[in-house]
Amino acid sequence: MKTRDKIVLAALDLFNEHGERNITTNHIAAHIDISPGNLYYHFRNKQEIVREIFALYSNELLERFAPISVQQESLVMLKRYLNSIFTLMWKYRFFYANLPEILQRDEDLHQDYIVVQEKLQANLVSIMADFVSLGLLNVSPSDMKAQVRTLHLIATSWLSYQSAMSTKTQITEDVIHRGMLQMISVVKPQATETGLEQLQLLEEGVKAMHA
């Protein structure tokens, strides 16, 4: 693995474990046993590393939530998207937990974030339309954007909300599972009979993960 890639992966691990604000470039260099000078050869400062991680996150986000051109069995599709939510929230949990602070100090990153999230929401509207066409949801075209915005709001703010609601909250897989259950609960009132059955199966699966 190239040194640049090692730096990025080390930073991601440390940011997730200790919080991005608590980690310096010296911590990252020591974690992979290189000199600070070697790190600065690849990245001028920590913020450049954060931007690199965001680029990885953005690519994975849009890839995972691209509309599927070939129709799969609906429960498989639901599981695929739900698993993607968990994977991204866990893999990049430092970013979700401190999103406002990270974006406020980097205007360019903030603009990039907005562009990516707008693309994501457009994809999510298409995905929801697919579920409507499959007979899983009853959502009118005029309500789709609002529904997608609500789900997006839960996903992006769930970890910071949990931290705000407790002085001792740690980001665990269980916390993310509860966020997934919250999203399912929002969708259930718009589900058809078939859709409700499948959402309940997903709900039971998520609950079993942290039973």
Backbone as numpy.savetxt, mean C-alpha at the origin, in Angstrom:
# Nx Ny Nz CAx CAy CAz Cx Cy Cz
24.23 -8.87 -5.87 23.38 -7.67 -5.87 24.26 -6.42 -5.87
23.90 -5.44 -6.66 24.66 -4.20 -6.74 24.55 -3.43 -5.43
25.61 -2.65 -5.14 25.64 -1.88 -3.90 24.46 -0.92 -3.81
24.10 -0.30 -4.90 22.97 0.63 -4.89 21.68 -0.08 -4.45
21.46 -1.27 -4.97 20.28 -2.02 -4.61 20.32 -2.45 -3.14
21.51 -2.84 -2.66 21.67 -3.20 -1.25 21.32 -2.03 -0.34
21.73 -0.84 -0.74 21.44 0.36 0.06 19.94 0.57 0.17
19.26 0.46 -0.96 17.81 0.69 -0.98 17.08 -0.35 -0.13
17.44 -1.61 -0.27 16.77 -2.66 0.50 17.08 -2.54 1.99
18.32 -2.16 2.32 18.68 -1.97 3.72 17.89 -0.81 4.32
17.78 0.26 3.56 17.02 1.42 4.04 15.56 1.05 4.26
14.98 0.31 3.34 13.58 -0.11 3.48 13.39 -0.94 4.75
14.29 -1.87 4.99 14.20 -2.70 6.20 14.31 -1.84 7.46
15.27 -0.94 7.48 15.48 -0.12 8.67 14.35 0.88 8.88
13.87 1.48 7.81 12.75 2.42 7.91 11.52 1.72 8.48
11.26 0.51 7.98 10.10 -0.25 8.45 10.24 -0.65 9.91
11.45 -1.01 10.30 11.67 -1.52 11.65 11.72 -0.41 12.70
12.36 0.71 12.35 12.63 1.75 13.35 11.96 3.09 13.05
11.35 3.23 11.89 10.78 4.51 11.49 11.78 5.31 10.69
11.34 5.87 9.59 12.25 6.59 8.68 12.96 7.75 9.37
12.27 8.47 10.22 12.85 9.65 10.86 14.00 9.28 11.80
14.04 8.03 12.29 15.05 7.61 13.26 16.30 7.01 12.61
16.29 6.90 11.30 17.40 6.25 10.59 18.18 7.28 9.78
19.50 7.23 9.91 20.38 8.12 9.15 21.11 7.31 8.07
21.80 8.02 7.21 22.59 7.34 6.19 23.71 6.51 6.83
24.22 6.95 7.97 25.24 6.16 8.68 24.68 4.83 9.15
23.44 4.84 9.63 22.80 3.59 10.03 22.69 2.63 8.84
22.30 3.20 7.71 22.11 2.37 6.51 23.44 1.78 6.05
24.47 2.61 6.03 25.80 2.14 5.60 26.30 1.04 6.53
26.15 1.25 7.83 26.62 0.25 8.80 25.85 -1.06 8.66
24.59 -0.96 8.31 23.74 -2.16 8.21 24.24 -3.11 7.13
24.83 -2.58 6.07 25.35 -3.44 4.99 26.87 -3.40 4.93
27.48 -2.86 6.00 28.93 -2.89 6.16 29.67 -2.21 5.01
29.23 -0.99 4.68 29.97 -0.16 3.73 30.28 1.17 4.41
31.17 1.94 3.84 31.51 3.24 4.41 30.45 4.26 4.02
30.28 5.30 4.84 29.36 6.38 4.44 29.73 6.97 3.09
31.02 7.07 2.82 31.46 7.60 1.53 30.98 6.76 0.37
30.99 5.46 0.54 30.51 4.56 -0.50 29.02 4.79 -0.73
28.27 4.96 0.36 26.83 5.25 0.22 26.61 6.55 -0.53
27.38 7.59 -0.18 27.20 8.90 -0.82 27.62 8.89 -2.29
28.39 7.89 -2.68 28.71 7.74 -4.10 27.45 7.42 -4.90
26.52 6.71 -4.27 25.29 6.29 -4.95 24.12 7.24 -4.67
24.06 7.79 -3.47 22.96 8.69 -3.08 23.54 9.88 -2.32
23.14 11.07 -2.72 23.67 12.27 -2.07 23.16 12.45 -0.65
21.97 11.94 -0.36 21.39 12.10 0.97 20.28 11.06 1.16
19.72 11.04 2.35 18.69 10.05 2.67 17.44 10.27 1.83
17.13 11.52 1.52 15.92 11.78 0.77 15.96 11.14 -0.61
17.13 11.08 -1.21 17.25 10.40 -2.51 16.94 8.91 -2.38
17.30 8.33 -1.25 16.99 6.92 -1.02 15.48 6.75 -0.86
14.85 7.67 -0.14 13.39 7.62 0.01 12.72 7.70 -1.35
13.22 8.57 -2.22 12.63 8.69 -3.56 12.79 7.40 -4.34
13.94 6.74 -4.18 14.17 5.47 -4.89 13.19 4.40 -4.40
12.97 4.36 -3.10 12.00 3.41 -2.55 10.61 3.73 -3.06
10.27 5.01 -3.13 8.96 5.39 -3.64 8.78 4.95 -5.09
9.85 5.03 -5.89 9.77 4.58 -7.29 9.46 3.09 -7.36
10.10 2.30 -6.49 9.82 0.87 -6.43 8.38 0.61 -6.03
7.95 1.33 -5.01 6.57 1.21 -4.53 5.57 1.56 -5.63
5.80 2.65 -6.32 4.88 3.11 -7.36 4.75 2.10 -8.48
5.88 1.56 -8.92 5.85 0.56 -9.99 5.07 -0.68 -9.56
5.31 -1.13 -8.34 4.63 -2.31 -7.85 3.14 -2.04 -7.65
2.82 -0.86 -7.16 1.43 -0.48 -6.93 0.61 -0.51 -8.22
1.12 0.15 -9.25 0.39 0.23 -10.51 0.35 -1.12 -11.22
1.39 -1.92 -11.04 1.40 -3.24 -11.65 0.37 -4.16 -10.98
0.31 -4.11 -9.66 -0.61 -4.98 -8.93 -2.07 -4.57 -9.13
-2.31 -3.28 -9.35 -3.68 -2.81 -9.49 -3.98 -2.34 -10.91
-3.42 -3.06 -11.86 -3.79 -2.85 -13.26 -5.03 -3.69 -13.55
-6.00 -3.16 -14.29 -7.17 -3.97 -14.67 -6.73 -5.22 -15.42
-7.38 -6.33 -15.16 -7.03 -7.60 -15.79 -7.80 -7.74 -17.09
-7.09 -7.88 -18.21 -7.75 -7.95 -19.51 -8.44 -9.30 -19.71
-7.82 -10.37 -19.20 -8.42 -11.69 -19.31 -9.20 -11.97 -18.02
-10.49 -12.21 -18.15 -11.32 -12.41 -16.96 -10.96 -13.70 -16.25
-10.65 -13.57 -14.97 -10.40 -14.73 -14.13 -11.66 -15.03 -13.31
-11.66 -16.16 -12.64 -12.75 -16.47 -11.72 -12.80 -15.37 -10.67
-13.99 -14.88 -10.38 -14.14 -13.65 -9.60 -13.50 -13.73 -8.21
-13.63 -14.86 -7.53 -13.04 -14.99 -6.20 -11.52 -14.93 -6.28
-10.96 -15.48 -7.33 -9.51 -15.40 -7.54 -9.08 -13.95 -7.70
-9.85 -13.18 -8.46 -9.54 -11.77 -8.66 -9.62 -10.99 -7.35
-10.67 -11.25 -6.57 -10.83 -10.57 -5.29 -9.66 -10.88 -4.36
-9.28 -12.15 -4.30 -8.15 -12.54 -3.45 -6.86 -11.89 -3.93
-6.69 -11.82 -5.22 -5.48 -11.23 -5.79 -5.33 -9.78 -5.34
-6.41 -9.01 -5.46 -6.34 -7.60 -5.10 -6.22 -7.41 -3.59
-6.90 -8.24 -2.83 -6.81 -8.13 -1.37 -5.40 -8.47 -0.90
-4.81 -9.52 -1.47 -3.43 -9.87 -1.12 -2.46 -8.77 -1.50
-2.74 -8.08 -2.60 -1.88 -6.98 -3.01 -1.94 -5.83 -2.02
-3.13 -5.56 -1.49 -3.27 -4.51 -0.48 -2.39 -4.84 0.72
-2.50 -6.09 1.21 -1.70 -6.47 2.37 -0.21 -6.38 2.07
0.21 -6.94 0.93 1.63 -6.99 0.58 2.23 -5.59 0.54
1.55 -4.66 -0.10 2.09 -3.30 -0.23 2.10 -2.58 1.11
1.04 -2.71 1.89 0.99 -2.02 3.17 2.05 -2.56 4.13
2.35 -3.82 4.04 3.36 -4.41 4.91 4.77 -4.11 4.40
4.99 -4.28 3.13 6.32 -4.11 2.55 6.81 -2.66 2.65
5.88 -1.71 2.51 6.24 -0.28 2.55 5.55 0.41 3.72
5.48 -0.26 4.86 4.68 0.24 5.98 5.18 1.57 6.54
6.47 1.83 6.47 6.97 3.11 6.97 6.37 4.26 6.18
6.17 4.04 4.89 5.64 5.09 4.02 4.18 5.36 4.37
3.40 4.31 4.54 1.99 4.48 4.90 1.85 5.11 6.28
2.74 4.77 7.20 2.61 5.24 8.58 2.95 6.72 8.72
3.83 7.23 7.87 4.29 8.63 8.01 4.12 9.42 6.72
3.08 9.10 5.97 2.90 9.68 4.64 2.89 11.21 4.63
2.06 11.90 5.45 2.03 13.37 5.37 3.40 14.00 5.63
4.09 13.50 6.65 5.40 14.07 6.99 6.41 13.87 5.87
6.44 12.68 5.28 7.39 12.40 4.21 7.13 13.28 2.99
5.85 13.46 2.64 5.51 14.25 1.46 5.70 15.74 1.67
5.44 16.21 2.88 5.52 17.65 3.14 6.93 18.21 3.00
7.93 17.38 3.21 9.30 17.90 3.16 9.95 17.73 1.79
9.22 17.19 0.81 9.79 16.97 -0.52 8.71 17.26 -1.56
8.73 18.47 -2.09 7.69 18.89 -3.03 7.67 18.05 -4.29
8.85 17.70 -4.81 8.91 16.88 -6.03 8.31 15.49 -5.78
8.66 14.91 -4.65 8.10 13.60 -4.31 6.59 13.70 -4.15
6.13 14.79 -3.55 4.70 14.98 -3.36 3.97 15.03 -4.70
4.54 15.74 -5.66 3.93 15.81 -6.99 3.92 14.44 -7.65
5.01 13.71 -7.52 5.07 12.36 -8.09 4.02 11.46 -7.45
3.85 11.60 -6.15 2.87 10.80 -5.42 1.46 11.07 -5.95
1.13 12.33 -6.16 -0.20 12.70 -6.64 -0.45 12.08 -8.02
0.53 12.16 -8.90 0.39 11.60 -10.25 0.14 10.10 -10.18
0.92 9.40 -9.36 0.78 7.95 -9.24 -0.58 7.58 -8.66
-1.01 8.31 -7.63 -2.28 7.99 -6.99 -3.47 8.29 -7.90
-3.35 9.29 -8.74 -4.42 9.56 -9.70 -4.52 8.42 -10.72
-3.37 7.90 -11.16 -3.38 6.75 -12.06 -3.99 5.53 -11.36
-3.61 5.35 -10.10 -4.14 4.24 -9.33 -5.66 4.32 -9.22
-6.19 5.49 -8.90 -7.63 5.62 -8.72 -8.38 5.35 -10.02
-7.80 5.77 -11.14 -8.41 5.47 -12.43 -8.44 3.96 -12.67
-7.35 3.28 -12.30 -7.31 1.82 -12.42 -8.36 1.17 -11.52
-8.49 1.69 -10.30 -9.44 1.11 -9.35 -10.89 1.26 -9.82
-11.19 2.38 -10.48 -12.53 2.56 -11.04 -12.80 1.49 -12.10
-11.79 1.23 -12.93 -11.93 0.19 -13.96 -12.11 -1.19 -13.33
-11.36 -1.45 -12.27 -11.46 -2.73 -11.58 -12.85 -2.89 -10.97
-13.36 -1.83 -10.35 -14.69 -1.90 -9.76 -15.75 -2.12 -10.84
-15.57 -1.47 -11.98 -16.51 -1.67 -13.09 -16.50 -3.14 -13.54
-15.32 -3.78 -13.50 -15.24 -5.21 -13.83 -16.06 -6.04 -12.86
-15.98 -5.69 -11.57 -16.74 -6.45 -10.57 -18.24 -6.21 -10.71
-18.62 -5.04 -11.16 -20.03 -4.77 -11.44 -20.50 -5.63 -12.61
-19.67 -5.68 -13.66 -20.04 -6.46 -14.85 -20.08 -7.96 -14.55
-19.33 -8.40 -13.54 -19.34 -9.81 -13.15 -20.50 -10.14 -12.21
-21.29 -9.12 -11.87 -22.44 -9.34 -11.02 -22.12 -9.47 -9.55
-20.98 -8.90 -9.12 -20.58 -8.97 -7.72 -20.98 -7.72 -6.93
-21.07 -6.59 -7.62 -21.37 -5.32 -6.96 -22.50 -4.60 -7.67
-23.27 -3.84 -6.90 -24.26 -2.93 -7.45 -23.81 -1.50 -7.16
-23.01 -0.96 -8.05 -22.51 0.40 -7.91 -22.74 1.12 -9.22
-23.42 2.25 -9.17 -23.68 3.00 -10.39 -22.41 3.69 -10.85
-22.29 3.96 -12.16 -21.10 4.66 -12.66 -20.85 5.99 -11.95
-21.90 6.68 -11.57 -21.74 7.98 -10.91 -21.21 7.85 -9.49
-21.37 6.66 -8.88 -20.92 6.45 -7.50 -19.55 5.78 -7.41
-19.04 5.30 -8.53 -17.79 4.52 -8.48 -16.61 5.33 -7.96
-16.46 6.55 -8.43 -15.32 7.36 -8.00 -15.36 7.62 -6.50
-16.55 7.89 -5.97 -16.68 8.13 -4.54 -16.35 6.88 -3.75
-16.81 5.73 -4.23 -16.52 4.47 -3.54 -15.03 4.16 -3.57
-14.42 4.36 -4.71 -12.98 4.13 -4.84 -12.21 5.08 -3.93
-12.65 6.33 -3.87 -11.98 7.31 -3.02 -12.04 6.90 -1.55
-13.16 6.35 -1.13 -13.30 5.90 0.25 -12.33 4.74 0.54
-12.27 3.77 -0.36 -11.36 2.64 -0.18 -9.91 3.09 -0.20
-9.60 4.02 -1.08 -8.24 4.56 -1.17 -7.89 5.30 0.10
-8.83 6.03 0.64 -8.61 6.78 1.88 -8.30 5.83 3.03
-9.04 4.74 3.13 -8.78 3.78 4.20 -7.39 3.18 4.05
-7.05 2.75 2.84 -5.76 2.10 2.62 -4.59 3.03 2.94
-4.67 4.29 2.50 -3.54 5.19 2.66 -3.42 5.75 4.07
-4.51 5.79 4.81 -4.47 6.43 6.14 -4.61 5.45 7.29
-4.80 4.18 7.01 -5.10 3.22 8.06 -4.01 3.14 9.13
-2.75 3.06 8.71 -1.67 2.90 9.67 -1.47 4.15 10.52
-1.55 5.31 9.90 -1.42 6.54 10.69 -2.60 6.72 11.63
-3.80 6.29 11.20 -4.98 6.35 12.06 -4.79 5.46 13.29
-4.29 4.24 13.07 -4.07 3.33 14.19 -3.05 3.89 15.17
-2.01 4.52 14.64 -0.99 5.12 15.51 -1.58 6.27 16.32
-2.47 7.03 15.70 -3.08 8.17 16.39 -4.05 7.73 17.48
-4.65 6.57 17.31 -5.66 6.10 18.25 -5.08 5.36 19.46
-3.78 5.18 19.48 -3.15 4.50 20.62 -1.73 5.02 20.80
-1.31 5.15 22.05 0.06 5.62 22.32 1.08 4.49 22.19
0.61 3.25 22.04 1.52 2.11 22.01 1.35 1.24 20.78
0.67 1.76 19.77 0.41 0.94 18.58 1.70 0.64 17.83
1.94 -0.63 17.56 3.03 -1.05 16.70 2.43 -1.56 15.39
3.15 -1.33 14.31 2.65 -1.79 13.02 2.96 -3.28 12.90
1.92 -4.07 12.96 2.04 -5.52 12.83 1.16 -6.00 11.69
1.32 -7.25 11.32 0.47 -7.82 10.28 -0.99 -7.80 10.72
-1.23 -7.95 12.01 -2.59 -7.92 12.54 -3.25 -6.57 12.30
-2.50 -5.49 12.48 -3.03 -4.15 12.25 -3.45 -3.99 10.79
-2.64 -4.49 9.89 -2.96 -4.39 8.46 -4.16 -5.26 8.12
-4.25 -6.43 8.72 -5.42 -7.30 8.49 -6.70 -6.58 8.90
-6.66 -5.83 10.00 -7.85 -5.10 10.43 -8.23 -4.03 9.41
-7.23 -3.44 8.78 -7.51 -2.48 7.72 -8.18 -3.13 6.53
-7.75 -4.34 6.19 -8.37 -5.08 5.09 -9.83 -5.40 5.42
-10.08 -5.79 6.66 -11.46 -6.08 7.07 -12.32 -4.82 7.00
-11.73 -3.67 7.32 -12.47 -2.41 7.24 -12.87 -2.11 5.80
-11.98 -2.38 4.86 -12.29 -2.15 3.45 -13.38 -3.10 2.96
-13.31 -4.35 3.40 -14.35 -5.30 3.02 -15.71 -4.83 3.55
-15.73 -4.33 4.79 -16.99 -3.88 5.39 -17.60 -2.71 4.63
-16.76 -1.89 4.02 -17.25 -0.75 3.25 -17.89 -1.22 1.94
-17.34 -2.27 1.36 -17.83 -2.77 0.07 -19.09 -3.62 0.23
-19.22 -4.33 1.33 -20.32 -5.29 1.51 -21.72 -4.71 1.26
-22.04 -3.49 1.68 -23.39 -2.98 1.42 -23.72 -2.83 -0.06
-22.69 -2.73 -0.92 -22.93 -2.61 -2.36 -22.85 -3.96 -3.08
-22.69 -5.04 -2.33 -22.51 -6.35 -2.96 -23.84 -6.98 -3.34
-23.82 -7.72 -4.43 -24.97 -8.56 -4.79 -24.96 -9.79 -3.87
-25.95 -10.64 -4.03 -25.99 -11.86 -3.21 -24.74 -12.70 -3.45
-24.37 -12.85 -4.72 -23.16 -13.62 -5.05 -21.92 -12.92 -4.53
-21.87 -11.61 -4.71 -20.72 -10.84 -4.25 -20.56 -10.91 -2.75
-21.68 -10.86 -2.03 -21.63 -10.92 -0.57 -21.08 -12.25 -0.10
-21.47 -13.33 -0.76 -20.95 -14.65 -0.40 -19.43 -14.70 -0.54
-18.95 -14.11 -1.64 -17.51 -14.15 -1.88 -16.76 -13.21 -0.93
-17.32 -12.06 -0.63 -16.69 -11.15 0.32 -16.64 -11.76 1.71
-17.67 -12.51 2.07 -17.68 -13.17 3.37 -16.61 -14.25 3.44
-16.38 -14.95 2.34 -15.30 -15.94 2.29 -13.95 -15.25 2.49
-13.76 -14.11 1.83 -12.52 -13.35 2.00 -12.38 -12.87 3.43
-13.47 -12.38 3.98 -13.47 -11.87 5.36 -13.06 -12.98 6.33
-13.63 -14.15 6.16 -13.29 -15.28 7.02 -11.82 -15.66 6.87
-11.31 -15.58 5.64 -9.90 -15.89 5.41 -8.97 -14.91 6.11
-9.32 -13.62 6.05 -8.50 -12.60 6.70 -8.54 -12.79 8.22
-9.72 -13.05 8.75 -9.86 -13.25 10.20 -9.05 -14.45 10.66
-9.02 -15.48 9.83 -8.27 -16.69 10.20 -6.77 -16.42 10.27
-6.30 -15.43 9.51 -4.88 -15.11 9.48 -4.39 -14.57 10.82
-5.26 -13.90 11.55 -4.81 -13.32 12.83 -5.69 -13.79 13.99
-6.23 -15.00 13.83 -7.04 -15.58 14.91 -6.15 -15.99 16.08
